[in-house]
């Protein structure tokens, strides 16, 4: 009598565990891919908002520079007018 090992079959319990592991891994990988796509989209939105804010800041800076120049001219005229009155 020889002891030959009988081929073992995979039990249903092991098949279910293997299936669950594969499905879980698939969900993890797909979630990572999907979240990376959302991250890319959010990054693009933030970049576009940043560009718009920078453009708005440049326009305001130009406007403020023009106001400063005009204010300086008005102050100069007022000083000239008040000097003429005081003399």
FIFI-566751 format. One line per 5 residues: their letters; for each residue x, y, z of N, C-alpha, C, O, CB. Coordinates in Angstrom, 1 decimal, padded with zeros to 4 digits, m for minus. Glycine has a CB too. Example, Ala and Ser with C-alpha at 12.3 -4.5 7.8 and 13.67 -1.06 7.14 Angstrom:
// residues 2
as> 013.2 m005.7 007.8 012.3 m004.5 007.8 013.2 m003.3 007.8 014.2 m003.3 008.5 011.3 m004.5 009.0; 012.8 m002.2 007.1 013.7 m001.1 007.1 012.9 000.0 007.9 013.4 001.1 008.0 014.1 m000.6 005.7 .
//
This chain:
// residues 87
xxxxx> 000.8 m001.2 000.0 000.0 000.0 000.0 000.9 001.2 000.0 001.7 001.5 000.9 m000.9 000.0 001.2; 000.7 001.9 m001.0 001.4 003.2 m001.1 000.5 004.4 m000.8 m000.7 004.4 m001.1 002.0 003.4 m002.6; 001.1 005.3 m000.1 000.4 006.5 000.2 000.5 007.5 m000.8 001.5 008.3 m000.8 000.8 007.0 001.6; m000.3 007.5 m001.8 m000.3 008.6 m002.8 m001.2 009.7 m002.4 m002.4 009.4 m002.0 m000.7 008.0 m004.2; m000.7 010.9 m002.5 m001.6 012.0 m002.1 m002.7 012.2 m003.1 m002.5 012.2 m004.3 m000.7 013.3 m001.9 .
xxxxx> m003.8 012.4 m002.6 m005.0 012.6 m003.4 m005.0 014.1 m003.8 m004.7 015.0 m003.0 m006.3 012.2 m002.8; m005.3 014.4 m005.1 m005.3 015.8 m005.4 m006.4 016.5 m004.7 m007.5 016.1 m004.6 m005.5 016.0 m007.0; m006.0 017.7 m004.1 m006.9 018.4 m003.3 m007.7 019.4 m004.2 m007.1 020.0 m005.1 m006.2 019.1 m002.1; m009.0 019.5 m003.9 m009.8 020.4 m004.7 m009.9 021.7 m003.9 m009.9 021.7 m002.7 m011.2 019.8 m005.0; m010.1 022.7 m004.6 m010.3 024.0 m004.0 m011.7 024.1 m003.5 m012.7 023.8 m004.2 m010.0 025.2 m004.9 .
xxxxx> m011.9 024.4 m002.2 m013.2 024.4 m001.6 m014.0 025.6 m002.0 m013.3 026.6 m002.5 m013.1 024.3 m000.1; m015.2 025.6 m001.9 m016.1 026.8 m002.2 m015.7 028.0 m001.4 m015.7 029.1 m001.8 m017.6 026.4 m002.0; m015.3 027.7 m000.1 m015.0 028.8 000.8 m013.7 029.5 000.3 m013.6 030.7 000.3 m014.7 028.2 002.2; m012.7 028.7 m000.2 m011.5 029.3 m000.8 m011.8 030.1 m002.0 m011.2 031.1 m002.3 m010.5 028.2 m001.0; m012.7 029.6 m002.9 m013.0 030.3 m004.1 m013.7 031.6 m003.8 m013.4 032.6 m004.5 m014.0 029.4 m005.0 .
xxxxx> m014.6 031.6 m002.8 m015.3 032.9 m002.4 m014.3 033.9 m001.9 m014.4 035.1 m002.2 m016.4 032.6 m001.4; m013.3 033.4 m001.1 m012.3 034.3 m000.5 m011.4 034.9 m001.6 m011.1 036.1 m001.6 m011.5 033.6 000.5; m011.1 034.0 m002.6 m010.3 034.5 m003.7 m011.0 035.5 m004.5 m010.5 036.5 m004.9 m009.8 033.3 m004.6; m012.3 035.2 m004.8 m013.1 036.2 m005.6 m013.3 037.5 m004.9 m013.2 038.6 m005.5 m014.5 035.6 m005.8; m013.5 037.5 m003.5 m013.6 038.7 m002.8 m012.3 039.5 m002.8 m012.3 040.7 m002.9 m014.0 038.4 m001.3 .
xxxxx> m011.2 038.8 m002.7 m009.9 039.5 m002.8 m009.7 040.2 m004.2 m009.2 041.3 m004.2 m008.7 038.5 m002.5; m010.1 039.5 m005.2 m009.9 040.1 m006.6 m010.8 041.3 m006.8 m010.4 042.3 m007.3 m010.2 039.0 m007.6; m012.1 041.1 m006.3 m013.0 042.3 m006.4 m012.5 043.5 m005.6 m012.6 044.6 m006.1 m014.4 041.8 m006.0; m012.1 043.2 m004.4 m011.6 044.3 m003.6 m010.4 045.0 m004.2 m010.3 046.2 m004.2 m011.2 043.8 m002.2; m009.5 044.2 m004.8 m008.3 044.8 m005.4 m008.8 045.7 m006.6 m008.2 046.7 m006.9 m007.3 043.8 m005.9 .
xxxxx> m009.8 045.2 m007.4 m010.3 045.9 m008.5 m010.9 047.2 m008.1 m010.7 048.3 m008.8 m011.3 045.1 m009.3; m011.7 047.2 m007.0 m012.3 048.4 m006.5 m011.2 049.4 m006.0 m011.3 050.6 m006.3 m013.2 048.1 m005.4; m010.2 049.0 m005.4 m009.1 049.9 m004.9 m008.4 050.5 m006.1 m008.2 051.7 m006.1 m008.1 049.1 m004.0; m008.1 049.7 m007.1 m007.4 050.3 m008.2 m008.3 051.3 m009.0 m007.8 052.3 m009.4 m006.9 049.1 m009.2; m009.5 050.9 m009.2 m010.4 051.8 m010.0 m010.7 053.1 m009.2 m010.8 054.2 m009.7 m011.7 051.1 m010.3 .
xxxxx> m010.8 053.0 m007.9 m010.9 054.2 m007.0 m009.7 055.1 m007.1 m009.9 056.3 m007.1 m011.2 053.8 m005.6; m008.5 054.5 m007.1 m007.3 055.3 m007.2 m007.3 056.0 m008.6 m006.9 057.2 m008.6 m006.1 054.5 m007.0; m007.7 055.4 m009.6 m007.6 056.0 m010.9 m008.7 057.1 m011.0 m008.4 058.1 m011.6 m007.9 054.9 m012.0; m009.9 056.8 m010.5 m010.9 057.8 m010.5 m010.6 059.0 m009.7 m010.9 060.2 m010.1 m012.2 057.2 m010.1; m010.0 058.8 m008.5 m009.7 060.0 m007.7 m008.6 060.8 m008.3 m008.5 062.0 m008.1 m009.3 059.5 m006.3 .
xxxxx> m007.7 060.2 m009.0 m006.6 060.9 m009.7 m007.2 061.8 m010.8 m006.8 062.9 m011.0 m005.6 059.9 m010.3; m008.2 061.3 m011.5 m008.9 062.1 m012.5 m009.6 063.3 m011.9 m009.6 064.4 m012.4 m009.9 061.3 m013.3; m010.2 063.1 m010.7 m010.9 064.2 m010.0 m009.9 065.2 m009.5 m010.1 066.4 m009.6 m011.8 063.7 m008.9; m008.8 064.7 m009.1 m007.7 065.6 m008.6 m007.2 066.5 m009.7 m006.9 067.7 m009.5 m006.6 064.8 m008.0; m007.0 065.9 m010.9 m006.6 066.6 m012.1 m007.6 067.7 m012.4 m007.2 068.8 m012.8 m006.3 065.7 m013.3 .
xxxxx> m008.8 067.4 m012.4 m009.9 068.4 m012.7 m009.9 069.5 m011.7 m010.0 070.7 m012.1 m011.2 067.7 m012.8; m009.8 069.2 m010.4 m009.7 070.2 m009.4 m008.5 071.1 m009.6 m008.6 072.3 m009.4 m009.7 069.6 m008.0; m007.4 070.5 m010.0 m006.2 071.3 m010.2 m006.4 072.3 m011.3 m005.9 073.4 m011.2 m005.0 070.4 m010.5; m007.0 071.9 m012.4 m007.3 072.8 m013.5 m008.2 073.9 m013.1 m008.0 075.0 m013.5 m007.9 072.0 m014.7; m009.2 073.6 m012.3 m010.1 074.7 m011.8 m009.3 075.7 m011.0 m009.5 076.9 m011.1 m011.3 074.1 m011.0 .
xxxxx> m008.5 075.2 m010.1 m007.7 076.1 m009.3 m006.8 077.0 m010.1 m006.6 078.1 m009.8 m006.9 075.3 m008.2; m006.1 076.4 m011.1 m005.2 077.1 m012.0 m006.0 078.2 m012.7 m005.5 079.3 m012.9 m004.6 076.2 m013.0; m007.2 077.9 m013.2 m007.9 078.9 m014.0 m008.4 080.1 m013.1 m008.3 081.2 m013.4 m009.1 078.3 m014.7; m008.8 079.7 m011.8 m009.1 080.8 m010.9 m007.9 081.6 m010.5 m008.1 082.8 m010.4 m009.7 080.1 m009.6; m006.8 081.0 m010.4 m005.6 081.8 m010.0 m005.2 082.7 m011.2 m004.9 083.9 m010.9 m004.4 080.8 m009.8 .
xxxxx> m005.3 082.3 m012.4 m005.0 083.1 m013.5 m006.0 084.3 m013.6 m005.6 085.5 m013.8 m005.1 082.3 m014.8; m007.3 084.1 m013.3 m008.3 085.2 m013.3 m008.0 086.2 m012.2 m008.1 087.4 m012.4 m009.7 084.6 m013.2; m007.6 085.7 m011.1 m007.3 086.6 m010.0 m006.0 087.4 m010.2 m006.0 088.6 m009.9 m007.1 085.8 m008.7; m005.0 086.8 m010.9 m003.8 087.5 m011.2 m004.2 088.6 m012.2 m003.6 089.7 m012.2 m002.8 086.6 m011.8; m005.0 088.3 m013.2 m005.4 089.3 m014.2 m006.2 090.5 m013.5 m005.9 091.6 m013.8 m006.3 088.7 m015.3 .
xxxxx> m007.1 090.1 m012.6 m007.8 091.1 m011.9 m006.9 092.0 m011.1 m007.1 093.2 m011.0 m008.9 090.5 m011.0; m005.9 091.4 m010.5 m004.9 092.2 m009.7 m004.1 093.1 m010.5 m003.9 094.3 m010.1 m004.0 091.2 m008.9; m003.7 092.7 m011.7 m003.0 093.6 m012.6 m003.8 094.7 m013.0 m003.3 095.9 m013.1 m002.5 092.8 m013.9; m005.1 094.5 m013.3 m006.0 095.6 m013.7 m006.2 096.6 m012.6 m006.1 097.8 m012.8 m007.4 095.1 m014.2; m006.4 096.1 m011.4 m006.5 097.0 m010.2 m005.2 097.8 m010.0 m005.3 098.9 m009.6 m006.9 096.2 m009.0 .
xxxxx> m004.1 097.1 m010.2 m002.8 097.8 m009.9 m002.7 099.0 m011.0 m002.2 100.0 m010.6 m001.6 096.9 m010.1; m003.0 098.7 m012.2 m003.0 099.7 m013.2 m003.9 100.9 m012.9 m003.5 102.1 m013.0 m003.3 099.2 m014.6; m005.1 100.6 m012.5 m006.1 101.6 m012.1 m005.6 102.4 m010.9 m005.7 103.6 m010.9 m007.4 101.0 m011.7; m005.0 101.7 m009.9 m004.5 102.5 m008.7 m003.3 103.4 m009.1 m003.2 104.5 m008.6 m004.1 101.5 m007.7; m002.5 102.9 m010.0 m001.4 103.7 m010.5 m001.9 105.0 m011.2 m001.3 106.1 m011.0 m000.5 102.9 m011.5 .
xxxxx> m002.9 104.8 m012.0 m003.5 106.0 m012.7 m004.1 107.0 m011.7 m004.0 108.2 m011.8 m004.5 105.6 m013.7; m004.8 106.4 m010.7 m005.4 107.3 m009.7 m004.3 108.0 m008.9 m004.4 109.2 m008.6 m006.2 106.4 m008.7; m003.2 107.3 m008.6 m002.1 108.0 m007.8 m001.5 109.1 m008.7 m001.2 110.2 m008.1 m001.0 107.0 m007.5; m001.3 108.9 m010.0 m000.8 110.0 m010.8 m001.7 111.2 m010.9 m001.3 112.3 m010.7 m000.5 109.4 m012.3; m003.0 110.9 m011.0 m004.0 112.0 m011.1 m004.0 112.7 m009.8 m004.1 114.0 m009.7 m005.3 111.5 m011.5 .
xxxxx> m004.0 112.0 m008.7 m004.0 112.6 m007.3 m002.8 113.5 m007.1 m002.9 114.6 m006.6 m004.1 111.6 m006.2; m001.7 113.1 m007.6 m000.5 113.9 m007.5 m000.6 115.2 m008.3 m000.2 116.3 m007.8 000.8 113.1 m007.9; m001.2 115.1 m009.5 m001.4 116.3 m010.3 m002.3 117.3 m009.6 m002.1 118.5 m009.6 m001.9 116.0 m011.7; m003.4 116.7 m009.0 m004.4 117.6 m008.4 m003.8 118.3 m007.1 m004.0 119.4 m006.9 m005.6 116.8 m007.9; m003.0 117.5 m006.4 m002.3 118.1 m005.2 m001.4 119.2 m005.6 m001.3 120.2 m004.9 m001.6 117.0 m004.4 .
xxxxx> m000.6 119.0 m006.7 000.3 120.0 m007.2 m000.5 121.3 m007.6 000.0 122.4 m007.2 001.1 119.5 m008.4; m001.6 121.1 m008.3 m002.4 122.3 m008.7 m002.9 123.0 m007.4 m002.9 124.2 m007.4 m003.5 121.9 m009.6; m003.4 122.2 m006.4 m003.9 122.9 m005.2 m002.8 123.6 m004.5 m003.0 124.7 m004.0 m004.5 121.8 m004.3; m001.6 123.1 m004.4 m000.5 123.8 m003.8 m000.1 125.1 m004.5 000.1 126.1 m003.9 000.8 122.9 m003.7; m000.2 125.0 m005.8 000.1 126.2 m006.6 m001.0 127.3 m006.4 m000.7 128.4 m006.3 000.2 125.9 m008.1 .
xxxxx> m002.2 126.8 m006.3 m003.3 127.8 m006.1 m003.3 128.4 m004.7 m003.5 129.6 m004.5 m004.7 127.1 m006.3; m002.9 127.6 m003.7 m002.9 128.1 m002.3 m001.7 129.0 m002.1 m001.7 129.9 m001.3 m002.9 127.0 m001.3; m000.6 128.8 m002.8 000.6 129.7 m002.7 000.3 131.0 m003.3 000.7 132.1 m002.8 001.8 129.0 m003.4; m000.5 131.0 m004.4 m000.8 132.3 m005.0 m001.7 133.1 m004.1 m001.6 134.4 m004.1 m001.5 132.1 m006.3; m002.6 132.5 m003.3 m003.5 133.2 m002.4 m002.7 133.8 m001.2 m003.0 134.9 m000.8 m004.7 132.3 m002.0 .
xx> m001.8 133.0 m000.7 m001.1 133.4 000.5 m000.1 134.5 000.3 000.3 135.1 001.2 m000.4 132.2 001.1; 000.3 134.8 m000.9 001.4 135.7 m001.2 000.9 137.1 m001.3 001.6 138.1 m001.5 002.1 135.4 m002.4 .
//
